[in-house]
């Protein structure tokens, strides 16, 4: 029986490091380039945050994972690249995911997810006046709609004419891609614990792929351009 306690911080976790073999070299993090880790207390829960802090940033991008992923994976594919472009980024682990510690005796619901992000955005806006863009991946994209609808007027203070909260347009579905569009990202191997379904023991193991999928770069470029144009 394994009695090793679960890690509190990603810096002590091996799962996300192993996952990097499926990413191009430019998206891999080291101890020196990994984001700062902190916790935000919300209604008895301790919410884990990956943050690339930048007081001089012209905008802040809050990243939300989908079902089967977590905040550290968002930091890998978007948080760190956008931080290199001069934005402040924050990737959170919502209730039941990643390293967020759920209050004992509670069963979080999707409504709790929405309330948590609404309150988190208000908390962030109380710290500074950076225009804030909320990006959601997969189910996180649906969550951005609900957060935008529920956030009280004035919670997010826009700069000039830029809306304080914007949801980025989703990428085209593979079936609707044009002949000049880059191919969809390839699916890599199994996700770490708490980050995806278990694979059957007889399932064929995929080999690590040295991905340099143009779709990843296209997504990063599109988001950076959107943030720049809408928060200038």
N, C-alpha and C positions, 0 to 999 in steps of 0.2 A: 504494500500500500504506500502510495506517494504522500508523504507528509510535508513536502516542500510548500511553504506558503506562496500564494499568488503574488506576483510583483505589484508594487504600488505605483511604480513609474515605468515608462517605456524604456528608460535607460537600463533597467534591470531585466528586460524581457528579450528573449531571443527570437520569438516568433516573427516579429516584423522585420528583423534583420535578415532572417532566412528568406523572407518574401522578396527581398530586393534582388535576388538572382533573376527574377522574372522581369526586372525593369532595366531600361537602358542606363548606362553608366552615369549619365548626367543627372539622373533622378535619385541616385543612391545617396544616403546620408551616412555620415560618420558621427562620432561623439562630438567632434568639433563643429559640425554643421547642423546637428539636430536642434529642434526648437526648444525653447524654455518650456518647462512643465510646471503647472500650477493647478490648484484646486479652487473651485468657486462653490461656496455653500449655498444650497437652494432647498428650502423646505425640508431640511434634515438629510438631504442627499449631498454627497461630495462629488461635484462634477469636474472631471479631468479636462484640462485645456492644454493644447499645444499652441504656443504663441511665438511668433517672430515679431518682436517689439520694434517699433520704429516711430519715435515721437515726431520725426520730421515728415512722415508719410502724408501724402495728399489724400489718401483714402485707406479705409480698413476693409478687408474682405473676411467675412465670417463664413467658414466652411462647415457644411453639415454632411455627414456620411449617409449612406442608404442602409437597407437591410442586408446584413452580411459583411459590412465593412466597419471601419471605425475612424476616429480622428487622426490617428497616426498615418493611416493609409492616405487620408486626404492631404496630410502634410507632405507625404512623399511625392504625390503626383501634381499638387497645386500649391500647397502652402509654401514650401521652400522655393520653387521657381518664381512665384509671384513676389516673394520677399526679396529675391535677387533683383527684381525690377523696381524695387523701392516702395512696395506696399507693405502695410502691416497686415499680418494674417493671423487668424485665430481659428483653430479646428477643435471642435468639442466632441466629447463622447456623450451621447445622450443616454438616458436611463436604460440600463440593461445591456449596454454595449461598452466595449473597450475597458478602460480602467476606472470608469465612474463607479463610485461606491453608493449603491442604493440603500436608502434607509431601511433597516431591518423591519420586517413585518408588513412591508408595502408591496403592492403589485402595480407597477407603472402601466399607464395606458397611453394611447396615442395622443389623447387630449393633454396628458402631462407633458409629452414631448413638445407640443405646441406652446403650452404655458411656459415651459422652461426657456425656450428660445426667445419668446416675447420678453420675459423678464431679464434674460441675459443681455439682449440688445439694449434695454433700458439701462441696465447696469453699466454696459460699455459706454453708452452715451453720456452717463454721469461722470465718467472719467476724463473724457476729452471730447472735442467737437469734430473729430474726423467724420466726413461722410462715410456711411457704412453700406456696403454691398453684401447681400446674403446669397451665397451660392449653395445649392443643394444637389447632390448626386443621387440619381434614381429616386427612391422614396423620399430622400431629402429634398428633391425638387418639388414634390407635392407638398411637403411640409412648408416650404417657403411661401407658397400661395396662402396657406392657412395662417401662417405667422403674419404675413402682410395684411391680411384681412382683419386680424384680431388686434394687432398692435395699436394702442391708443394714439390718436392724433397728437403730434408733438413729442412722442417717445423718441423718434429719430429726427434730429434737427438737420435739415438739408443745408448745404452750402450753395449760395447763389440759387440757380434754378434746378439744381440736381436733386432728384428725389432722395430722401434719406435711406430708403430701402428699395432695392431693385432686385428682381430675379432675372438671372441671365437666361437667354433663349437656349432651349435644349438642342443637342446635336441631332442631325437628321437620322431617322431610323435606317438601318442598313438596307432594308428593302426599298427605301425611297432615295437612295444615294444616286447621284448622277454619274456618268462615265468618267468624269474628271475628279470626282471626290476621292479622297484617300480611303483605303480599305478600313473596315471597323477593327478596333483593337482585338488581338487574339486573346482568348481566355487562357490564363495560366493555371498552374496546379492548385491543389487544395488550399483553402484559406485557414489561418491559424485558429486555435481554440476560441470560441465565442464569436467567430467571424464568418461562419458559414456552415452548411450542412456537412455531416460526416460522410466520407466516401466509403463505399462497400469495400471489404477487405480484398475482393477479387478484382476491383476496378483497376484498369490499366493506368499506371503512373505516367504522367507527362514529363518529358524532359525539360529542364530549364531552357528558355529561349532568350538569346541575346536581343531582346526587342529594341528596335528603334522605330516604333510605329509612328508614321507621320501624323496620325490622328491625335496622339498625345500632344505634340507640338502645336497642332492646329487648335486644339482646345485651349491650351495655355495662351496662345496669341490672341484668340478671340476674346477670352475673359479679360486679359490685360487691356485690350483695345476698348472693350465695353466699359470697364471701370474708368479708364482715362477719359473717354468721351462724356461720360455721364456724371463725373464728379469734378470736372474742371471749373 
